[in-house]
Amino acid sequence: MDVDLRKLRYFVAVAEELHFGRAAARLHIAQPVLSRQIRAFEHELRAELFVRDRRSTVLTEAGRQLLTDARALLASAEALRRRVQRAAHGRPTFTIAFMPGLLVTADARAIGQRHPDLAVNVVRTSFDDQADIVRDGRADVSYVRLPVDQRGLRLRPLFSEPRVVVLPTDHRLAGKESVDLAELAGERLLQDPDAVPEWRDLPNRPIDSDPRPRPALNSVEEKLEHVAAYAGTVILPLSTATFYTRPDVVHVPVADLGPNQVCLAWAEDNRSPLVHEFVDLAAPPPGDRCQGGSGAPEGLA
């Protein structure tokens, strides 16, 4: 039996919302239609995916397993669609994604010089989408900062760099040559703690004592604006902190934080010779593996 991708998308919507009404609204279909499609999908898979009653919708063990695999499968299908459409319409393109603070100009120029008919595009990403952008085919390769969810990816290491804390210029720690993470206890972390796993993992980890919800900050510029306003602090790779300079914040090395690893990532199911040519051009085969992933299975060059 082939898996119906439309039903799989319906399943993911319900699994993420855990509410048939909200999932139906998100999918722009009627709730009874969605319920019938999910029941049909369960029949096709011969597995119950949800336990539902009048009050709640809960994933079964089979449902949790399907959700784990479904996102990668849907992303691969979307990437396939994008690659076919690009091949079918006009000039071939190659898209390079990069995280803030990383310069990809030389590599973009090099691949363009090798292939004069190739349109080379670059796009900036964030911590939230730096890996998804290659899984779903929006970019061919992505310069990522670990940790990332490495499922469905191949990675090749590029370099590592120190991490720093960004503080207002008149902060009590602003004049120090370096600080330890413990000295930041009581500071409010403005970014997703998943980007700084040590923030949670230290035995005497800093505790965010601010009861306000963390603001939704999608860019480095927004984070720095909040730091300058004494709303909290961020941990950044050194190159990012030095690239986005401003007079009202400073950055201080964090002595007991390991370096940030930068890798080149691409989808493991992308067999394009151009992708592998670019990878070898930008990142010659390393002697070691990218470290610091999310704990998901690694796919490394």
C-alpha positions as CSV (number, residue, x, y, z in Angstrom):
1,M,0.0,0.0,0.0
2,D,1.3,3.5,-0.9
3,V,1.0,6.2,1.7
4,D,-1.4,8.9,0.7
5,L,0.5,12.2,1.2
6,R,-2.7,14.2,1.4
7,K,-4.0,12.1,4.3
8,L,-0.5,12.3,5.8
9,R,-0.7,16.1,5.8
10,Y,-4.1,15.9,7.4
11,F,-2.7,13.6,10.0
12,V,0.2,16.0,10.8
13,A,-2.2,18.9,11.2
14,V,-4.3,17.0,13.7
15,A,-1.2,15.6,15.5
16,E,0.2,19.1,15.9
17,E,-3.0,20.7,17.0
18,L,-4.4,17.7,19.0
19,H,-7.8,19.2,18.1
20,F,-9.9,18.3,15.0
21,G,-11.6,21.7,14.9
22,R,-8.4,23.7,14.9
23,A,-6.8,21.3,12.4
24,A,-9.7,21.6,10.0
25,A,-9.5,25.4,10.2
26,R,-5.8,25.2,9.5
27,L,-6.4,23.0,6.5
28,H,-9.4,25.0,5.3
29,I,-11.6,21.9,5.2
30,A,-14.8,20.9,7.1
31,Q,-14.2,19.0,10.3
32,P,-16.4,16.1,9.3
33,V,-14.4,15.7,6.2
34,L,-11.2,15.7,8.2
35,S,-12.5,13.1,10.6
36,R,-13.5,10.8,7.8
37,Q,-10.1,11.2,6.1
38,I,-8.3,10.3,9.4
39,R,-10.5,7.3,10.0
40,A,-9.8,6.1,6.4
41,F,-6.1,6.7,6.9
42,E,-6.2,4.6,10.1
43,H,-8.0,1.8,8.2
44,E,-5.3,1.9,5.4
45,L,-2.5,1.8,7.9
46,R,-4.3,-0.8,10.1
47,A,-3.4,1.2,13.1
48,E,-5.2,3.5,15.5
49,L,-3.4,6.9,15.4
50,F,-5.5,8.9,17.9
51,V,-7.4,8.2,21.1
52,R,-10.2,10.8,21.1
53,D,-13.2,11.6,23.2
54,R,-15.4,14.7,23.7
55,R,-12.6,16.4,25.8
56,S,-9.3,15.5,24.2
57,T,-7.4,14.1,21.3
58,V,-4.2,12.1,22.2
59,L,-1.7,10.4,19.9
60,T,-1.2,6.7,20.3
61,E,2.2,5.0,20.2
62,A,1.6,4.3,16.5
63,G,0.6,8.0,16.0
64,R,3.7,9.2,17.7
65,Q,5.9,7.0,15.5
66,L,4.1,8.2,12.4
67,L,4.5,11.9,13.4
68,T,8.2,11.3,13.9
69,D,8.6,10.0,10.3
70,A,5.9,12.1,8.6
71,R,7.5,15.5,8.7
72,A,10.6,14.3,7.0
73,L,8.6,12.4,4.4
74,L,6.5,15.5,3.6
75,A,9.6,17.7,3.4
76,S,11.2,15.3,1.0
77,A,8.1,15.3,-1.2
78,E,8.0,19.1,-1.2
79,A,11.7,19.2,-2.0
80,L,11.1,16.8,-5.0
81,R,8.3,19.0,-6.3
82,R,10.5,22.1,-6.0
83,R,13.4,20.5,-7.8
84,V,11.2,19.2,-10.7
85,Q,9.6,22.6,-11.1
86,R,13.0,24.4,-11.2
87,A,14.2,21.9,-13.8
88,A,11.2,22.4,-15.9
89,H,11.1,26.2,-16.0
90,G,13.9,28.3,-17.5
91,R,17.4,28.9,-16.2
92,P,18.8,26.4,-13.7
93,T,19.2,27.8,-10.2
94,F,21.2,27.0,-7.1
95,T,20.2,28.4,-3.7
96,I,22.6,28.8,-0.8
97,A,21.2,29.4,2.7
98,F,23.3,30.9,5.5
99,M,23.0,31.9,9.2
100,P,23.6,35.5,10.3
101,G,27.3,36.4,10.7
102,L,28.5,33.8,8.0
103,L,29.9,35.1,4.7
104,V,29.2,32.9,1.7
105,T,30.1,35.3,-1.1
106,A,33.3,33.6,-2.1
107,D,31.7,30.1,-2.4
108,A,28.6,31.5,-4.2
109,R,30.9,33.3,-6.7
110,A,33.1,30.2,-7.2
111,I,30.2,27.9,-8.1
112,G,28.8,30.6,-10.4
113,Q,32.1,30.9,-12.2
114,R,32.2,27.2,-12.8
115,H,28.7,27.2,-14.2
116,P,28.1,30.5,-16.0
117,D,24.5,29.5,-17.0
118,L,23.6,28.9,-13.4
119,A,21.6,31.5,-11.4
120,V,23.1,31.5,-7.9
121,N,20.8,32.8,-5.1
122,V,21.5,33.3,-1.4
123,V,19.0,33.5,1.5
124,R,19.4,34.2,5.2
125,T,18.0,31.7,7.7
126,S,17.4,31.6,11.4
127,F,17.9,29.0,14.2
128,D,14.3,27.8,13.6
129,D,14.5,27.1,9.8
130,Q,18.2,26.7,9.0
131,A,17.7,22.9,8.5
132,D,14.2,22.8,7.3
133,I,15.1,25.0,4.3
134,V,17.1,22.2,2.7
135,R,14.8,19.4,3.8
136,D,11.9,21.0,1.9
137,G,13.9,22.1,-1.1
138,R,13.8,25.9,-0.7
139,A,17.6,25.8,-0.7
140,D,20.1,23.3,-2.1
141,V,22.7,23.8,0.7
142,S,22.7,25.6,4.0
143,Y,25.4,26.9,6.3
144,V,24.1,25.9,9.7
145,R,25.2,26.4,13.3
146,L,24.8,23.4,15.6
147,P,22.8,22.1,17.3
148,V,20.4,21.2,14.6
149,D,18.0,18.3,14.1
150,Q,20.1,16.2,11.8
151,R,17.4,13.8,10.6
152,G,17.3,13.7,6.8
153,L,20.5,15.7,6.5
154,R,24.1,15.2,5.5
155,L,26.6,17.5,7.2
156,R,30.2,18.4,6.6
157,P,32.1,20.5,9.2
158,L,33.6,23.9,8.3
159,F,34.9,25.5,11.4
160,S,34.2,26.4,15.0
161,E,34.3,29.7,16.8
162,P,33.9,31.0,20.4
163,R,30.6,32.0,21.9
164,V,30.0,35.3,23.6
165,V,27.3,36.9,25.8
166,V,25.8,40.2,24.6
167,L,25.1,42.8,27.3
168,P,24.2,46.5,27.6
169,T,27.3,48.7,27.7
170,D,26.6,49.7,31.3
171,H,25.9,46.1,32.6
172,R,27.8,45.0,35.7
173,L,29.7,42.4,33.6
174,A,30.3,44.5,30.5
175,G,33.9,45.4,31.3
176,K,35.2,41.9,32.1
177,E,37.6,40.1,29.8
178,S,35.5,36.9,30.1
179,V,32.7,35.5,32.2
180,D,31.5,32.1,33.3
181,L,28.0,30.9,32.6
182,A,27.2,30.8,36.3
183,E,27.8,34.6,36.5
184,L,24.8,35.1,34.3
185,A,22.5,33.5,36.8
186,G,19.3,35.5,37.1
187,E,19.8,37.0,33.6
188,R,16.8,36.5,31.2
189,L,17.8,34.5,28.1
190,L,16.0,36.0,25.1
191,Q,16.6,33.1,22.7
192,D,15.4,29.6,22.5
193,P,17.3,27.6,25.2
194,D,17.7,24.8,22.6
195,A,20.2,27.1,20.9
196,V,22.3,27.1,24.1
197,P,21.9,23.6,25.6
198,E,24.4,24.3,28.3
199,W,21.9,26.9,29.8
200,R,19.7,23.9,30.9
201,D,22.3,21.2,31.3
202,L,24.7,22.7,33.9
203,P,24.1,21.3,37.4
204,N,23.8,24.9,38.8
205,R,22.2,26.3,35.6
206,P,21.1,29.9,35.5
207,I,17.4,30.3,36.2
208,D,15.2,32.8,34.3
209,S,13.5,34.6,37.2
210,D,11.6,36.9,34.9
211,P,7.9,35.7,34.8
212,R,7.2,37.4,31.5
213,P,7.0,35.2,28.4
214,R,10.0,35.2,26.2
215,P,9.4,37.6,23.3
216,A,9.2,36.1,19.8
217,L,12.4,37.4,18.2
218,N,13.2,36.3,14.7
219,S,16.3,38.2,13.9
220,V,19.6,39.2,15.5
221,E,18.7,42.8,15.1
222,E,15.6,42.3,17.3
223,K,17.6,40.4,19.9
224,L,20.2,43.2,20.1
225,E,17.4,45.8,20.4
226,H,16.0,43.9,23.4
227,V,19.4,43.5,25.0
228,A,20.1,47.2,24.7
229,A,16.8,47.9,26.4
230,Y,17.8,45.7,29.4
231,A,15.1,43.1,28.5
232,G,17.6,40.2,28.7
233,T,20.7,38.7,27.2
234,V,21.7,36.5,24.3
235,I,24.5,34.0,23.6
236,L,25.9,34.4,20.1
237,P,28.8,33.0,18.0
238,L,31.7,35.6,17.9
239,S,31.3,36.2,14.2
240,T,27.6,37.1,14.6
241,A,28.3,39.4,17.5
242,T,31.1,41.3,15.7
243,F,29.1,41.5,12.4
244,Y,26.1,43.2,14.1
245,T,27.9,45.9,16.0
246,R,26.1,48.8,17.8
247,P,27.2,51.4,20.4
248,D,24.8,50.4,23.2
249,V,25.8,46.7,23.6
250,V,29.0,44.8,24.1
251,H,30.0,41.2,23.8
252,V,32.0,39.3,26.4
253,P,33.5,35.8,25.9
254,V,31.9,33.0,28.0
255,A,34.9,31.0,29.2
256,D,33.1,27.7,30.0
257,L,31.0,27.5,26.9
258,G,32.4,25.3,24.1
259,P,32.8,26.7,20.6
260,N,30.0,26.9,18.1
261,Q,30.3,24.4,15.2
262,V,29.5,25.6,11.7
263,C,28.7,22.9,9.1
264,L,27.5,22.7,5.6
265,A,24.2,20.8,5.3
266,W,22.2,19.3,2.5
267,A,19.3,16.9,2.2
268,E,20.4,13.3,2.2
269,D,18.0,12.4,-0.6
270,N,19.3,15.2,-2.9
271,R,21.5,13.4,-5.4
272,S,22.2,16.5,-7.5
273,P,25.8,16.4,-8.8
274,L,25.8,20.2,-8.4
275,V,25.2,19.9,-4.7
276,H,28.1,17.5,-4.2
277,E,30.3,19.6,-6.4
278,F,29.5,22.6,-4.2
279,V,30.1,20.7,-1.0
280,D,33.6,19.6,-2.1
281,L,34.3,23.1,-3.3
282,A,33.3,24.8,-0.1
283,A,34.2,22.1,2.5
284,P,36.8,19.6,1.5
285,P,36.3,16.2,3.1
286,P,37.1,16.5,6.8
287,G,38.9,14.3,9.2
288,D,36.2,14.4,11.8
289,R,32.5,14.6,12.2
290,C,30.2,17.5,13.0
291,Q,29.5,17.3,16.7
292,G,26.8,18.9,18.9
293,G,23.7,17.7,17.1
294,S,20.3,17.3,18.7
295,G,20.7,13.7,19.4
296,A,18.8,12.7,16.3
297,P,20.5,10.3,13.9
298,E,23.3,11.9,12.0
299,G,23.9,11.7,8.3
300,L,27.4,12.9,7.6
301,A,29.6,13.0,4.7
